[in-house]
């Protein structure tokens, strides 16, 4: 069995101020420089450093190093004793990273440099053998795939929790009438359970996208080297299998140049952001005084520093706001990639921060949204009272006429005239006199009032996927089954030990 490698804050983030000092120049580790007469300028060094954000890749880099060490041993480039020492040192280094006793320094250019320094400190020159047959180019591509595959399941688990909160609320309101809307205008009555489940469907599609993305991303680049593969007798397939990938790269140049998996991940997270934003906007409307359909729990709302009466839907508003940064991350990476020649280019350093930010944003936002939805109180009385407002039963009249044999084009015209009459007289559809009905159309008679109730309108919606209580109950059962399957998928291990 594998294990999840999602790690805590000790190793997830390192800012500039937390980088440890390493004043002894002799201790500086560099993965390049032999052909240079001097070191990089301070300006170049400051621009190049990425360890403050790519340090979170450390456990994945160590997992890749274990697999690479075993492949080197299989190729006869490490003897069994050397392999054992390297694996033990990697275990010790991983534990030190997790505990915080090993940290990157101001002299470490990136996560790979820092970890090689840690290995050299433990093994001396033997630690340098691990660099054979690999490059930072295939290394970072592997690390980032492992990280995103691991954390995508964490994001998916939070999506499941939000969807389950919506399903739970929907289950309480299978037959609660509400005013369905188009153009934010009253259109036809729906059940509030149906409305809530309408927000579950996009989340299920998001989960599908994550799983599809994971399948395409489960390709190991390790062994591609800098761009041309390796002249050493390595086995990329063995590395791929050990690291939980389904296959290894088909072309070494593409392996190090490919960042489709980052852009696609950011598309999925941007799409999630859009869906969360739409849900957030509706909660903002529902909790307004003008609607008054929902009351938020105190634990998931905020107040005003000047107006004591205020209760603000800040979580919903932040869902709207944070969708912008998720979309922005996608645009930034696509723009960065669009003009790059083969193969690796330093521009690709810019792929990580948007990806990390998307993970961080969703892992922060989704639990808050799930809590807000699961604890909100629905004002059933307000919903039921609003359901027939705005002549929302007009379509029932048109359908009634169709059942009597009137062509829908004519039924639509007749119903429109009836609505115009009611609007002029400021009365409801069921308040029109028998004589006035006959005046509007010979096809209208008093029996039309049988369909002029919200209950009858909802009961008539019996086709699959409709808003009637029966179809909504079916949707609930299906969604619950799907979410159980998705929860199992999110618990699967990605990166083996």
N, C-alpha and C positions, 0 to 999 in steps of 0.2 A: 504493500500500500504506500501511496505517496503522502506528502504532507503539504499543507498550505504554508506559504512562506510570507504571508502578510505580516509585517513587522510593526513594532511600536514606534513611538516618536523618537526614541533614543537613536534609531538608525534611519528613520524616515527623512528627517530634515536637518540640515546643518546650515546656519547662516554665517555670514562673513565674520561676525564677532565671536562665534563659538569655535572657529578653527583654532586649533592649538598651535602655539609657536614652536618652531624648530630652528633655533638660531644657528646650529652647527651646519655650516655649508656642506661639510663632508657627509652629512646624513641625508642630503637631498637625493631623492630617487627620480630618475627621468627615464622614460621609455624611448628616448631618441636623443641625438646630439653628437654622435660620433664624428660626423663630418663638419661640425661647427667649431670655429675657433673660440667662440665665446658664448655665453648664455643669452637668453632672450632679454630684451629691454623690459623695464618694469611695466611700460604701457602695454606691450604685447602679452606679458605674463598675466596682467590683470584682465585683459580682454579674453585670453584663452581659457582661464580657469573656469571649470564647471563643477568642481567637487561640491560646492555649496548647495547645488541642487541635485546632482546625479549620485550623491552618496546613498540615497535610498535604494540604489541598484545593488548595493554591496552584497546582500545575501544571494542574489541571483548570479552575480559575478562569481561568487564562491562556489555555488552549485555548478556553474559552467566549468570552473577550474577543476573541480573533482572529476567531472566527466572527461575533461581534456587530459588530465593526468593518467587516467586509466587507459585512454586511447594511446597516449605516448608509451605507456608500459606495454600495451598490446603490440605496438610497433617495434618493441625492443629498444626504445630510446630511454627508458627508465628501468632499472632492475627492481625486483620485488622489494628490496630493503628501501630503496629511494622512494618508491611509490608509497610504501607505508609511512615513511617520515613526512612526505608531502601531504598525504591525506590527514595525518594527525595534526600537522601544522595548520591546515585549512580549518579543521574542526576547532582548534584552539583560537584561531583568528576570528572565526565566525562568532564564537562565544564572547570574545573580547569586544567585537563590534556591537553585539546585541546588548552587552552590559554597559557599554560606553567607556570601557577602559582603553579601547583602541579607537582613536579618532583621527580624522584627516588633519593635516597641518596646512599652514599658509603656503608651504612649498609644494604641496600635492596638486598637480594640475587637474586630475580627475579621479574618479573612483578607482580606475584601474591602476593608476600610479600609486595611490594610497595603499591599496591592497598588496601590490607587489612589494612596497616598502615593508609592510607588515610581515610578508612571507620571508623576505630577506633577513629581517630582524630575527626570525625564528629558525631559519635554515641556513643562513649564509649563502654561499654561491649556489648551493643546490636549488634554492628558490628560483634562481634565474633560468633553470632548465624548463620551467613550466611555460616560458614564453615561446618556446619552439613550436612552429607550425600554426601559430595564430597571430592575429593582429588586433589592435583596438577596433578596427573596422568591423570584423565579424564578431568580435567580442561584444561591443556595445549593441549591435543589432540583435544579438542573442539575448543579452540582458534585458533589453527593453521589451522584447516579445514575451519573455518570461514574466516580467513585472506586470505588463498589461493583461496578459492572460490570467494571472493570479488575481489582480485587483478587479478585473471585469466581473469575476464571479462575486466579489464583494459588492460591487455596484448592483449586480443582478439580485443579490439577496435583499438589498434595501428596496429595490423595485418591487420584489415580491411582497415585502412587508407593507408597502404603500397600497399595492393592489388588494391585499388581504383586508386592509383597513376600509377601503372603498367597498369591497364585497360585504364585509360585516355590516356597514351602514346600510347598504342596499338591501340586505336581508331584513332590516327593520322597516323598510318602506316599499315592500313589494306592491302594495296597493294604495300607497299614499298619492293622492292626485296632486299634480303640479302643472303650472302653465308652461307647456313646451314653447320654445321660441325659435324663430328665424329672424335674422336682421335685428336681434334683440327686441323684437316685437312679438306679442302673444300670437301664437299660431294655432296649435292644437293641444288638447290636454295630453299629458303623459303621466307616468308614475315617477316619483322621485327616485325610486330604486332603479328604474330604467336609465334615468339621467346619470346617476352615479356609476352605473355599469358602463355607460358610454365612455367614461374616463378610464375604465379598466382595459378596454380593448387596445388603445394605443400603447399602454404599458406592456401588454402581452406581445404586441408587435415589436416593441423595443427589446424584449427578452429574446424573441426570435432573431432579431438582428445581431444581438450580442453572441448568440450561439453560432450563427452563420459566420460572423466575423472571426470567432475563435477557431473555427474549422480552417479558414484560409490563413490564419496567423500561426497555426501549429506547424510551422516549417522551420527547421533549424538552419541558421546561416553559419554555424560554427564549423570551421574547416575550409571556408572560402578564403581565409587569409585576408590580405589587404585588398585583393581583387582577382587574383589569378589562380586561386587554389593553393595547394601545398605540394612541394617536391618531396615531402616526407611521406612514408607509407601509413597515412592516417586512415581512420574509418569514420567519416561523417555520419554514416548510418547508425553506428553504435552510440555516438554522442547524442544523436537525435532521439534514440530510444530511451537512453538514460535520463534525458531531460524532459521526457514526457511529450515530445513532439510526435506528430504522426508520420513525418517524413523529413528528409533533409533537402537542401537546396538543389535545384536542377542546373543552375548557371551561377558560377562564382561571382561574376560581375554584378548580376542582378541581386545576388544575395546581400551584398554590402550597400548597393544603391537603393534598394527597395525601402520605401517608407509608406507604401500604400497602407500597411497595417495601422500606422499611426493616424494617417488622414481618415481612414475608414472608421477607426475607433472614435475619432473626434466628430465624425459625422453622426455616429450613433449617439454619442453623448449630447451633441447639439440638438438632435431630434428629441432626445429625452428632455432636454431643457425646454424645448418648445412645448412639449406636452405638459410639463410641470407648470409652465407659464400660463397656459390656457386654463388649467385647473385652478391655479392661483387667482387668475382674473375672476373666475366664477365665484370663488369663495369671497373675494373682495366685494363683489356685487351682492351675493347672498347675505352677507353680514351687514350691509349698509342699512340705514334707517329706511331708505326708499323701498328696499326689498323686505328686509327683516325676516328672512326665511331660516337663518341659521344663527345660533349663538355659540361663540367659541368658548372653550374652557379657559379659565383664568391662566392656567399654566402654559397655554399656547397662544396668548395674546399679550399685547403691551399697552401701556397707557401714555398719557401726554404729560410733559413737564409743566404745562401751564393750564391745561383744561382738565379738571379732575374727572369729568364724566366720560372721557374718551376710552374706547376699547378698540385697539387697532389690530388689524389682521396682518401683522408684520411678516409672519412666515410666508403667507400667500404673496405679499408684495415682493419679498426677497426672491421668491421663486420666479416671479416675472423678471426681476432685475438681473439675477444670476444667469438667466438664459442668454443674455447679451454676451457675457464673457465666454460661455460655452460655444456660441456661434462664432465669436471672435477668434477663439483658439483654432477652430477649423479653418477659417479664412487665412489666418497667419501661416499655418503649415502648408496649405495649398499654394499660397503665394510664394513661400520659400522654396517649394519643390519645383515650381513650374518651369524654371529656366536652368535647372542643374544638368550638366553633362554627366555622363557615366565617369567614374563610379561613385566613390565616396568623396564628398566635399564638406568642408568645415561648416558650411551653412547648416548642415544637419544637426549641429549642436543645438539649433533652435527647435528641434522636434520634441524635446523632453519636457520643457517647462509647461507648454500648453497641455500636454498629455497628463502630466502630474497634477496640474491645476484642475483639469476636468475630473479626475478621480477624487481629489480633495473636495471639490465643490459638491459633487453628488453625494459623497459619503457624509458630508455635513448637512446637506439640504434634505435628503430623502427621509432620514429618521424624524426630522422636525415636521415634515409634511404628514408622515404617517401618524404621528402623535396628534397633530391638529385634526386630521380627519376622524380618527378613531374616537376622539373625546368630544367632538362638536355635538351640540344639541339641535335637532331639526324642529322648527316651529311648524308642526303639522297643520295647526289651525290657519296660519297665514298662507301656507301653500294651497290648502284646499279652497280657501276663500278666493285666491287669485286664479285658480285653474280655469273658471269659465269667463273670466273678464276679457274684454276686447273681442267679443264675438268669436271666441275660439272654437265654438261648436258649429260654425258655419259649414265646415267641410262635412259634418254629419248630415246636414240638410242636403248638400249636393249628392252625397252617397245614397241617401234615402231616395232622392229623385231617380238616380241611376237604377236602383233596384226596382223602381216602378216602370222602367223602360225608357226613361228620358235620356237622350244622348248627353254625355258629360259636358260637351260644349254648351248645350242649352241649360243644363243643370247649373253649371258655373254662373251663367248669366242671370238666371232666375235667383240664385242664392245671393249674388251680388246686389240685386235690386232689393231683396229682403233686408240685407244688412244696411243699405242706404236708407231705407225706410226707418229702421230701428235707430240708426244714428241721428236722423232728423228729429225723431220723437223722443230720443234719450230713453229708450226702453230696451229690454233684453229680447232675444229671439223668441223665447217662449211666452213673452208677454203680448205678442201681436194678436189681435182679435181674429176670429174666424173670417170675418168679412174682409179684413185687410189682407189676410193670406190669399183669399180668392182674387183680390184686386191685383196682387203681385203676379200671380200665375194660376191658371186653371188647374195646374198639376199639384198645387199646394192645398192640403186639407188638414183638418185638426189632428189627424193621426201622426203628423210630422212631429208633434210634441213628444212622442214616445222616444225619439232619439235625441231630444234636446236636454240631456243631462250628462254630466261628466262621467258618472258611473256607467251609463250605457255606452258612451264613447269608448271608454277603456275596455269594457267587456267585449266590444266588437273587435278589438285588436287581438286576434288569436293566431295569426300566422307566425311562424318562427322568426325570432328576432324583433318582434313587435313590442309595443309598450304595455300590452295587457298583462294582468297579474300572472296568468298562466305562462306565457312566453318569458316573462321576467324571472319566474321561478326556475324555468329551464336554463336560462342564461346563468343564473346564480350557481346552479349545480355544475354546469360545464366549466365555469370560471374557477370554481373551487378545486375541481379535479385537475385542471391545467396548472394551477398554482402549486399544487402538491408535487406535480412532476417537475416544475421549475425549481422548487425548493430543493429537491433531490439533486438537480443538476448543479446548483450553486454550491452544494456541499462536496462536490467531487474534488479530489486532489488534482493539482496541475503539475507541480514540480516535485519529482521524487527526491528522496534523500540519497 
